[in-house]
Amino acid sequence: MTEKTRLGNFFEDFHVGQAIAHATPRTITEGDVALYTALTGSRFATSSADTFAHSLGFPRAPVDDLLAFNMVFGRTVPDISLNAVANLGYAAGRFGHPVYPGDTLSADSTVIGLKENSDGKTGIVFVRSCGVNQRGQIALDYCRWVMVRKRDPQSPAPEAVVPDLPAAVAASDLIVPTGIRIEQYDQALSGSPDLWDDYQIGERIDHVDGMTIEESEHMMATRLYQNTARVHFNQQAEKAGRFGRRLIYGGHVISLARSLSFNGLANAFSVAAINGGRHVSPAFAGDTIYAWSEVIDRLDLPGRNDLGALRLRTVATKDQPCAEFPYKTVDGRYDPSVLLDFDYTVLIPRRA
C-alpha cells in the first residue's frame, strides 16, 4: 500500500513552537450563511439583514461570528485534532475584522504547550490558531487545548509546558469594527428593548427555548465547516468506541447556545472575545439543547459612550430546561445535564 493518505498528527508529532499552515482556504458564500441559519436558527439582526447592518456602519451583513469561528476551526482539525479524544477548552480568543460573504479564510496554528497524561496513552496539546482573510486581516485568533492519542504509548513523554493563559480578554484589547455607529440602532427591528444599561452583574437569564439536534443536521453542520474529525461521522468506527455512537461537534453546540441566547440577549450584536470555555459532556443526536446566561461583568469600552460590552457565561444543557439554572452541584461537580460552559464577551449598544 502506498503512503499517500494522511493519518493526522499524534501527540508525539507535536513540539512547542511548531508552526502549522493549514490546508484548504475557504471562501465564505451566501449559501454558507443560509445553510448556517437553517442549521442553527440564528436570528441576530446584524448578521441577518444588510439594511440593519448598514444602519450600524457595516457595508453589508457580516457573517455570524460563530460561523467564522467554526470555519477557522475546521481548517485546523486535520493537523491538530484528527486523532483527538476530546476538545477540552478555549481561552484568549479575539474577533477582529468582520467576515463578509466573498471573503476567503485561511488559518495557521502554533503549538504553545504540551503535557502527557498519566495514562501514557494520550496527551494535551495547546495551540494558538489564527484565521485571516484574503487581505491578511485577522478575523480571529484563539487558544484551545485538545486531548490527542499517542501513536506509541511507549514513546517518551516530552517536557511538560503548560501556557499561562488569561482568565479573560481585557476591555482595552477588544476590537470594535471600524466605523460602527449606534445612533440609528432600531430596537424594534433588533427584537429587544434591553441594552447594556439594563443588564446587571450576576443577573441570570433563562433563554427558555429548546432545540433538538437531528443526526443529519449535526453532520451537515460539521461538513459545512470541513471539520474532518472521525468521531462525528463514522458510525461503524464509533460503535466500538466509548459511547457507541457519533458525537456532536462541540462547535455546533456553541452555535446553538448562541442562537438560543437571542431570546434575552437580542441586542448582543457581535461576539468580541472568547474568554474561556469547556465542553463538559458529549452531546448526541436526539438531545434537546437549552441554554441560560449569567452576566459576569459589564465593561466600558475605551473612547465609547454609545457602546459597551458584556462578559457572559452561557451554559448549555441537554434535555433539561433552564428555569432553575442548572450548573454545578454542592460538591463542585457539573450538573449531569450540562454540556457546555462558555465564557465570552459581546458588544451591545448603550443608552444615549
C-alpha positions in Angstrom: 0.0 0.0 0.0 1.4 3.4 -0.9 1.7 6.1 1.7 -0.3 8.9 0.0 -3.0 9.2 2.6 -2.7 11.1 5.9 -3.5 9.7 9.3 -3.2 13.1 11.1 -0.8 14.1 13.9 -0.5 12.1 17.1 0.7 13.5 20.4 4.4 12.7 19.8 4.3 14.6 16.4 3.9 17.9 18.2 6.6 20.1 19.7 6.4 23.5 21.4 7.0 26.3 19.0 5.9 24.2 16.0 4.1 26.4 13.3 1.5 24.7 11.2 0.0 26.3 8.0 -3.4 24.6 7.5 -4.6 23.4 4.1 -7.7 24.4 2.1 -8.6 28.1 2.3 -12.3 28.6 2.4 -14.3 31.3 0.5 -17.4 32.1 2.6 -20.5 32.3 0.3 -24.1 33.5 0.8 -25.0 29.8 0.6 -22.9 29.0 3.6 -24.7 31.8 5.5 -28.1 30.5 4.5 -27.2 26.9 5.5 -25.8 28.1 8.8 -29.1 29.9 9.5 -31.1 26.8 8.6 -29.0 24.6 10.9 -28.8 26.9 13.9 -31.8 29.3 13.7 -29.6 32.3 14.4 -31.7 35.5 14.4 -29.4 38.3 15.3 -30.4 41.2 13.1 -26.9 42.5 12.2 -25.9 39.2 10.5 -29.4 38.6 9.1 -30.2 41.9 7.2 -28.0 44.1 5.0 -30.3 47.0 5.8 -29.9 46.7 9.6 -26.1 46.1 9.3 -25.8 49.2 7.0 -27.5 51.4 9.6 -24.7 50.5 12.0 -21.9 51.3 9.6 -21.2 47.8 8.2 -21.0 47.7 4.4 -23.4 44.7 4.5 -24.4 42.0 6.9 -21.3 40.4 8.3 -21.1 36.6 8.6 -22.3 35.3 12.0 -19.2 35.4 14.3 -19.5 31.8 15.2 -19.8 30.7 11.6 -16.5 32.4 11.0 -15.1 30.7 14.2 -16.3 27.3 13.0 -14.9 27.8 9.6 -11.4 28.6 11.0 -11.7 25.8 13.5 -12.4 23.4 10.6 -9.2 24.4 8.8 -7.2 23.3 11.9 -8.8 19.8 12.5 -6.8 17.7 10.1 -3.5 18.9 11.7 -4.4 19.4 15.3 -7.3 17.2 16.3 -7.9 14.4 13.8 -6.7 11.9 16.4 -8.3 13.7 19.3 -10.1 12.1 22.2 -11.8 15.4 23.1 -11.5 19.1 22.6 -11.1 20.4 26.1 -11.3 24.2 26.2 -10.7 27.7 24.8 -9.1 30.9 26.0 -7.7 34.3 24.8 -9.9 34.4 21.7 -10.4 37.8 20.0 -12.6 38.6 16.9 -11.0 41.2 14.6 -12.0 42.2 11.2 -15.6 41.3 10.3 -16.0 38.5 7.7 -18.3 39.0 4.8 -19.7 36.7 2.1 -17.0 36.6 -0.6 -14.1 36.7 1.9 -11.6 33.8 1.9 -10.4 32.5 5.3 -7.1 30.8 5.8 -5.7 29.5 9.1 -2.4 28.7 10.8 -1.6 27.4 14.3 1.4 27.5 16.7 1.9 24.8 19.4 2.2 26.7 22.7 2.2 23.8 25.2 2.3 20.0 25.7 1.6 17.7 28.6 1.4 14.0 28.5 -1.4 12.4 30.6 -0.7 10.0 33.4 -2.1 7.0 31.4 0.8 7.4 28.9 -1.7 6.8 26.1 -2.7 10.4 25.4 -1.5 14.0 26.0 -2.8 17.6 25.9 -1.8 19.8 23.0 -2.2 23.6 23.5 -2.3 25.7 20.3 -3.0 29.3 19.3 -4.8 29.4 16.0 -5.3 32.4 13.7 -7.7 33.0 10.9 -7.1 35.7 8.3 -8.9 36.9 5.2 -7.6 37.3 1.7 -6.1 40.7 2.6 -4.2 39.3 5.6 -6.5 40.9 8.1 -7.1 38.9 11.2 -10.6 37.7 11.5 -10.0 35.9 14.8 -7.3 34.2 16.9 -7.8 32.0 19.9 -6.2 29.3 22.0 -7.5 25.9 22.6 -6.3 22.6 24.1 -7.2 19.2 23.0 -6.5 15.6 24.2 -4.7 13.7 21.5 -3.9 10.0 21.3 -0.3 8.8 21.2 0.8 6.7 18.3 3.1 4.6 20.5 2.3 4.6 24.3 5.9 3.6 24.9 7.3 6.8 23.4 9.0 9.1 25.9 7.0 12.0 27.4 8.1 15.5 26.3 8.9 18.1 28.9 5.6 19.4 30.2 4.9 23.0 29.1 1.5 24.5 30.2 0.9 28.0 28.9 -0.2 30.8 31.2 -3.4 32.0 29.6 -5.5 35.0 30.8 -8.8 34.4 32.6 -10.5 37.0 30.2 -9.7 39.3 27.4 -9.4 42.9 28.8 -11.8 45.6 27.6 -8.8 47.6 26.3 -7.9 44.6 24.0 -11.4 44.2 22.5 -11.7 45.2 18.8 -14.7 47.2 17.8 -15.2 47.0 14.0 -14.2 50.3 12.3 -16.9 52.8 11.6 -19.6 51.3 13.9 -22.2 53.8 14.9 -25.2 53.3 17.2 -27.3 56.4 16.8 -29.6 54.7 14.3 -29.9 51.4 16.2 -33.5 50.2 15.9 -34.6 48.1 18.9 -37.9 47.2 17.3 -36.1 45.6 14.4 -33.4 44.0 16.6 -36.0 42.3 18.7 -35.5 43.6 22.2 -35.7 46.9 24.2 -32.9 45.8 26.6 -29.5 47.5 26.2 -26.2 47.4 28.1 -27.6 49.6 30.9 -30.4 47.1 31.5 -28.2 44.2 32.5 -26.8 43.7 36.0 -23.7 41.8 37.1 -24.9 38.5 38.5 -28.1 38.5 36.6 -29.2 35.2 35.1 -31.3 34.8 32.0 -33.2 31.7 31.1 -33.3 31.6 27.3 -36.4 29.4 27.5 -36.4 27.8 24.1 -35.1 24.4 23.3 -33.7 22.9 20.1 -33.4 19.1 19.3 -30.4 18.0 17.4 -31.1 15.7 14.5 -28.5 13.3 13.2 -28.5 14.7 9.7 -28.3 18.3 10.9 -25.2 17.9 13.1 -23.3 16.0 10.3 -24.3 18.6 7.7 -23.1 21.4 10.0 -19.8 19.7 10.7 -19.3 19.1 7.0 -20.1 22.7 6.3 -17.1 23.7 8.3 -15.0 20.9 6.6 -14.3 19.5 10.1 -12.9 16.0 9.3 -12.8 14.6 12.9 -13.9 11.0 12.5 -15.9 10.9 15.8 -18.6 12.9 14.1 -19.1 10.9 11.0 -18.1 7.2 11.1 -20.7 5.2 13.0 -19.0 1.9 12.0 -15.9 3.0 13.9 -17.7 4.8 16.7 -20.0 1.9 17.6 -16.9 0.2 19.1 -15.8 3.3 20.9 -16.5 4.7 24.4 -20.1 5.9 23.7 -21.1 3.5 20.9 -22.3 6.3 18.6 -21.2 9.5 16.8 -20.5 12.6 18.9 -21.9 16.1 18.1 -19.2 18.5 17.2 -18.8 20.9 20.2 -18.8 24.0 17.9 -22.3 23.1 16.8 -23.4 23.1 20.5 -21.8 26.5 20.9 -23.6 27.8 17.9 -26.9 26.5 19.1 -26.4 28.0 22.5 -25.6 31.4 21.0 -28.7 31.2 18.7 -30.9 30.3 21.7 -29.5 33.3 23.6 -31.2 35.6 21.2 -34.2 35.3 23.5 -32.9 37.6 26.2 -29.8 39.0 24.5 -31.0 40.0 21.1 -29.0 43.3 21.1 -25.7 41.5 21.8 -25.0 42.0 18.1 -21.3 41.0 17.9 -19.1 38.4 19.7 -15.9 40.2 20.6 -14.0 37.6 22.6 -13.9 34.0 23.8 -12.5 34.2 27.3 -12.8 30.5 28.1 -14.9 27.5 27.6 -15.3 23.9 28.4 -17.2 21.0 26.7 -18.4 19.4 29.9 -20.0 16.3 28.4 -20.8 15.0 25.0 -24.0 15.6 23.0 -25.7 13.1 20.7 -28.4 13.2 18.1 -31.8 13.3 19.7 -30.6 15.6 22.6 -32.6 18.8 23.1 -30.4 21.8 23.8 -31.4 24.5 26.2 -29.3 27.5 27.5 -29.1 30.1 30.1 -26.6 33.0 30.6 -25.1 34.9 33.5 -23.8 38.4 33.3 -20.2 38.1 34.7 -19.2 41.8 34.1 -20.3 45.0 32.4 -17.3 46.6 30.6 -16.8 50.1 29.4 -15.1 50.4 26.0 -12.3 53.0 25.8 -13.5 56.1 24.0 -17.1 54.9 23.5 -20.1 56.1 25.4 -22.6 54.6 22.9 -21.4 51.1 23.0 -20.5 48.7 25.9 -19.5 45.1 26.4 -21.0 42.3 28.5 -18.9 39.4 29.7 -21.3 36.4 29.7 -21.3 32.8 30.9 -23.6 30.8 28.7 -24.4 27.3 29.9 -26.0 24.8 27.5 -27.8 21.7 28.8 -29.3 18.6 27.3 -32.9 17.5 27.9 -33.1 19.9 30.8 -34.9 23.3 30.7 -33.0 26.0 32.5 -35.7 27.7 34.7 -33.6 26.6 37.7 -30.2 27.4 36.0 -28.5 24.0 36.3 -24.8 24.4 36.7 -22.7 22.9 39.5 -23.7 20.8 42.4 -22.8 21.4 46.1 -19.6 19.3 45.7 -18.4 21.5 42.8 -19.2 19.0 40.0 -21.2 20.0 37.0 -24.9 19.0 37.0 -25.3 15.9 34.8 -27.4 17.9 32.3 -24.6 20.4 31.5 -23.0 20.2 28.1 -21.1 23.5 27.7 -19.8 26.2 30.0 -18.8 29.1 27.7 -17.3 32.4 28.8 -17.4 35.1 26.1 -17.8 38.9 25.6 -20.3 40.6 23.4 -20.7 44.1 22.1 -24.1 45.8 22.9 -25.5 49.3 22.5 -25.7 51.7 25.5 -28.5 54.2 26.1 -27.8 57.7 24.9 
